[in-house]
Amino acid sequence: MSAPVLVIGEALVDIVGTAAKATTRNGNGKGKAIPGGFAANVAVGLARMGVPTELVARFGTDQYGDLLGAHLFGNGVQLAPGTVDPGFRTSTATATLDADGVASYQFDMTWDPPALSLRRGCPAIHTGSIATMLEPGATAIHRFLESVVDQPVTVTLDPNARPAITPDPVVAWAAVRQLAALSDLVKLSDEDCAFFRPGVSLDDIATELLGEERTQCVVITRGGEGAIGVGRDVRVEVKAPAIEVVDTVGAGDSLMAALITGLLERDLLGERRLAGLTSSELHDVVDYAVKAAAITCTRHGADPPTAAEHAARWGA
């Protein structure tokens, strides 16, 4: 590979606590500060899988920024110029866990990315979540994806419904559709779908997105039930393995990193843009990704597995 996968989006600190343990930004309460953010989690997940990865984000050199920087460097993630900004206040997300370990979030963040550019030979660009909804960064990402539409690079998107940021589902879904039109693969959760398109079946949502000329594949996760993958001429269902859930923080990001890894290993990224994706390939990639997410759910916080941990737990 001549260039790393490019991941664009938020890097922040998750302050994780139970509903009975409220936490504030200044550290009061009993929450635990854990490096996170959609893009940072995916970048770490890719790097742990052995995929060279470059992250475009923005965080400061304050206490939380130092925590993020150490985490990213320690996991082998390359940082794009401008990602570390001494004048920037590092963003946070307070993640409150319910009795089942499922997280809900409150955000304290600003999203204004550094300049975006594409390295020659980059096999994939991944973006999504708040970064594609919150201005001014959302417009910057949209323009960047428009600028590379004719380049031999695969674009993957994980919109991630965030009602606290975009409370109007109609407006949010319109934004998702615009980005999907510039993406080869779109990954959603069933919870995302329920917010964006209430009352519409998962298969119908996948069909909607595949109506875009560029979109070749849609993966929809279903929590403990696994995931479905739908392509132009293929559809697969993958069941999730039985595990004891600690929490779900970062599970979707681990799944996304493993999806990209699996596609890269099958030479389906870059100029191919998922063309010729077979049913067996899609099943194997989604299965691999679901099992990566399952490992993350057995741990506290956004802690994606390495390739070796995945193989040790589930086999080759």
C-alpha positions in Angstrom: 0.0 0.0 0.0 1.5 3.3 -1.1 -0.5 5.5 1.3 -2.6 5.1 4.5 -6.3 5.0 4.8 -7.6 8.5 5.5 -10.0 8.9 8.4 -11.7 12.3 8.9 -13.7 13.4 11.9 -13.9 14.1 15.6 -11.3 13.0 18.1 -12.4 13.7 21.7 -12.4 12.4 25.2 -15.3 10.2 26.3 -16.2 10.8 30.0 -17.9 7.5 30.9 -20.1 6.9 33.9 -23.4 5.2 34.9 -26.6 7.2 35.0 -26.1 7.5 38.8 -22.7 9.0 38.4 -22.9 12.3 36.6 -19.7 13.8 35.4 -18.7 17.3 34.4 -15.9 18.5 32.1 -13.7 19.7 34.9 -13.5 16.2 36.3 -16.1 16.4 39.1 -18.1 13.2 39.6 -17.0 9.7 39.1 -16.8 9.3 35.4 -13.6 8.0 33.7 -11.9 10.0 30.9 -11.2 7.7 27.9 -9.8 8.8 24.5 -12.5 8.4 21.9 -14.5 10.1 19.2 -15.8 8.4 16.1 -12.9 9.1 13.9 -10.2 8.5 16.5 -11.8 5.1 17.4 -11.9 4.0 13.8 -8.4 5.1 13.2 -7.1 3.2 16.2 -9.2 0.2 15.2 -7.6 0.2 11.7 -4.1 0.7 13.1 -4.6 -2.2 15.6 -5.6 -4.4 12.6 -2.3 -3.5 11.0 -3.7 -1.0 8.4 -1.6 2.2 8.0 -3.9 5.0 8.9 -3.9 8.8 8.9 -6.3 10.8 11.0 -7.6 14.3 10.2 -9.1 15.7 13.4 -8.5 18.7 15.7 -7.6 18.7 19.3 -5.6 20.8 21.7 -2.6 20.5 23.9 -4.6 20.7 27.1 -5.0 17.8 29.5 -7.6 16.0 27.3 -5.6 16.7 24.2 -2.5 15.2 25.7 -4.5 12.1 26.6 -5.7 11.8 23.0 -2.3 12.4 21.5 -0.6 9.7 23.6 -3.4 7.3 22.8 -3.2 7.8 19.0 0.6 7.9 18.8 0.7 4.8 21.1 -1.5 2.9 18.6 0.5 3.9 15.5 -2.0 6.4 14.1 -0.5 9.1 11.9 -1.8 12.6 12.5 -2.4 14.9 9.5 -0.9 18.4 9.7 -3.0 20.7 11.8 -4.7 18.0 13.8 -2.9 19.0 17.0 -3.6 22.7 17.5 -2.3 24.4 20.7 -5.0 27.0 20.6 -7.9 24.5 20.3 -10.0 23.4 23.3 -10.3 19.6 23.1 -13.8 18.3 22.7 -15.6 15.9 25.1 -18.5 13.6 25.1 -20.2 12.5 28.3 -21.2 8.9 27.9 -23.8 7.7 30.3 -24.3 4.0 30.6 -27.7 2.4 31.4 -28.1 -0.9 33.2 -27.4 -2.9 30.1 -24.2 -1.0 29.3 -25.7 0.9 26.4 -24.3 4.5 26.1 -26.1 7.8 25.5 -24.0 10.9 24.8 -23.9 14.6 25.5 -21.3 16.6 23.5 -19.2 19.6 24.2 -17.3 20.1 21.0 -16.3 22.3 18.1 -15.6 20.9 14.7 -13.4 22.9 12.3 -11.0 20.5 10.6 -7.6 21.5 9.2 -7.1 21.5 5.4 -8.1 18.3 3.7 -6.0 16.6 1.0 -5.7 13.2 -0.6 -2.4 11.4 -0.8 -1.6 9.5 -4.0 -2.4 5.9 -3.6 -4.8 6.3 -0.7 -7.1 3.3 -0.8 -10.0 4.6 1.2 -11.4 7.7 2.9 -13.7 7.2 5.9 -15.9 9.8 7.5 -19.2 10.2 9.3 -20.9 11.0 12.6 -20.9 14.5 14.0 -18.1 15.6 11.7 -20.5 15.4 8.7 -23.3 17.3 10.5 -21.7 20.0 12.5 -20.5 23.2 10.8 -18.2 24.5 9.6 -16.6 21.0 9.3 -19.6 19.4 7.6 -19.3 21.7 4.6 -15.5 21.2 4.4 -16.0 17.4 4.3 -18.7 17.6 1.6 -16.6 19.8 -0.6 -13.6 17.5 -0.2 -15.5 14.4 -1.1 -16.8 16.2 -4.2 -13.3 17.1 -5.1 -12.1 13.5 -5.1 -15.1 12.0 -6.8 -13.1 11.0 -9.9 -10.1 9.7 -7.9 -9.3 6.0 -7.6 -10.3 5.9 -3.9 -13.1 4.2 -2.0 -15.3 6.3 0.2 -17.0 4.8 3.3 -19.5 6.6 5.4 -21.0 6.0 8.9 -23.5 8.8 9.5 -24.3 7.9 13.1 -27.5 9.6 14.2 -26.9 12.2 16.9 -30.3 13.8 17.9 -28.5 16.2 20.3 -26.7 17.7 17.3 -29.3 17.3 14.5 -32.7 16.9 16.1 -34.7 17.1 12.9 -34.6 13.6 11.3 -35.8 14.9 7.9 -33.0 17.4 7.7 -30.5 14.9 9.0 -31.5 12.2 6.5 -31.3 14.7 3.6 -27.7 15.4 4.6 -27.0 11.6 4.8 -28.4 11.1 1.3 -26.1 13.9 -0.1 -23.1 12.2 1.4 -24.2 8.7 0.4 -24.2 9.9 -3.2 -20.5 10.5 -2.8 -19.8 7.2 -1.0 -19.2 3.6 -2.0 -20.2 2.0 1.3 -22.7 3.3 3.9 -22.8 1.8 7.4 -25.7 2.4 9.7 -27.2 0.9 12.9 -30.8 -0.1 13.4 -31.0 2.8 15.9 -29.7 5.2 13.3 -32.3 3.9 10.9 -35.1 4.3 13.4 -34.2 8.0 13.9 -33.5 8.9 10.3 -36.4 6.9 8.7 -38.9 5.9 11.4 -41.2 3.1 10.3 -39.2 2.1 7.3 -37.7 -1.4 7.1 -33.9 -1.9 7.1 -34.0 -3.5 3.7 -36.0 -0.6 2.3 -33.5 1.9 3.7 -30.7 -0.1 2.1 -32.5 0.0 -1.2 -32.9 3.8 -0.9 -29.2 4.3 -0.4 -28.3 1.9 -3.2 -30.3 4.0 -5.5 -27.5 6.4 -5.5 -25.3 5.9 -8.6 -22.0 5.5 -6.6 -23.2 3.5 -3.5 -22.3 -0.1 -3.9 -22.9 -1.5 -0.4 -24.9 -0.8 2.7 -24.2 -2.5 6.1 -26.8 -2.2 8.9 -25.9 -3.4 12.3 -28.6 -4.8 14.7 -27.0 -4.7 18.1 -26.8 -8.2 19.7 -28.5 -9.7 16.7 -25.6 -9.0 14.3 -25.8 -7.2 10.9 -27.1 -7.3 7.4 -25.0 -6.4 4.3 -26.7 -5.5 1.1 -25.0 -4.9 -2.3 -26.2 -4.4 -5.8 -27.0 -8.0 -6.3 -26.2 -9.6 -2.9 -27.7 -9.7 0.6 -26.2 -11.4 3.6 -27.2 -11.8 7.3 -24.7 -12.3 10.0 -25.5 -13.3 13.6 -23.6 -11.8 16.5 -21.8 -14.3 18.8 -23.0 -14.6 22.3 -21.0 -12.5 24.7 -21.3 -10.8 28.1 -21.6 -7.1 27.4 -19.6 -4.7 29.6 -20.6 -1.6 27.6 -21.2 -0.7 23.9 -19.0 2.4 23.7 -17.0 2.3 20.4 -18.5 -1.0 19.2 -19.8 0.5 16.0 -16.4 2.1 15.3 -14.6 -1.2 15.9 -17.0 -2.8 13.4 -16.4 -0.1 10.9 -12.6 -0.4 11.2 -12.9 -4.2 10.7 -15.1 -3.7 7.7 -12.5 -1.5 6.0 -9.8 -4.0 7.0 -11.7 -6.9 5.5 -12.4 -5.1 2.2 -8.8 -4.0 2.0 -7.5 -7.5 2.5 -9.7 -8.6 -0.4 -8.4 -5.9 -2.7 -11.9 -4.3 -3.0 -10.9 -0.8 -2.1 -9.1 1.9 -4.1 -9.9 2.0 -7.8 -12.2 -1.0 -7.5 -14.7 0.8 -5.2 -16.3 -2.5 -4.2 -17.0 -3.5 -7.8 -17.6 -7.2 -8.1 -18.3 -7.7 -4.4 -19.6 -11.3 -4.1 -22.0 -12.7 -1.5 -19.2 -14.8 0.1 -16.9 -11.9 0.3 -19.6 -9.6 1.9 -20.6 -12.3 4.4 -17.0 -12.9 5.4 -16.2 -9.2 5.8 -19.4 -8.5 7.8 -18.8 -11.5 10.0 -15.3 -10.4 10.7 -16.5 -6.9 11.6 -19.4 -8.1 13.8 -16.9 -10.3 15.8 -14.6 -7.3 16.2 -17.4 -5.3 17.6 -18.3 -8.1 20.0 -14.8 -8.1 21.5 -15.1 -4.3 22.1 -18.4 -4.9 23.9 -16.7 -7.2 26.4 -14.4 -4.3 27.5 -14.8 -0.9 29.1 -14.8 2.1 26.6 -13.8 2.3 23.0 -11.1 -0.5 23.0 -11.0 -2.1 19.5 -9.2 -5.4 19.1 -5.9 -6.1 17.3 -5.8 -8.6 14.5 -4.1 -11.0 16.8 -6.8 -10.7 19.5 -9.5 -11.2 16.9 -7.8 -14.4 15.6 -7.2 -15.7 19.2 -10.9 -15.2 20.1 -12.6 -16.3 16.9 -10.0 -18.1 14.9 -8.7 -17.3 11.4 
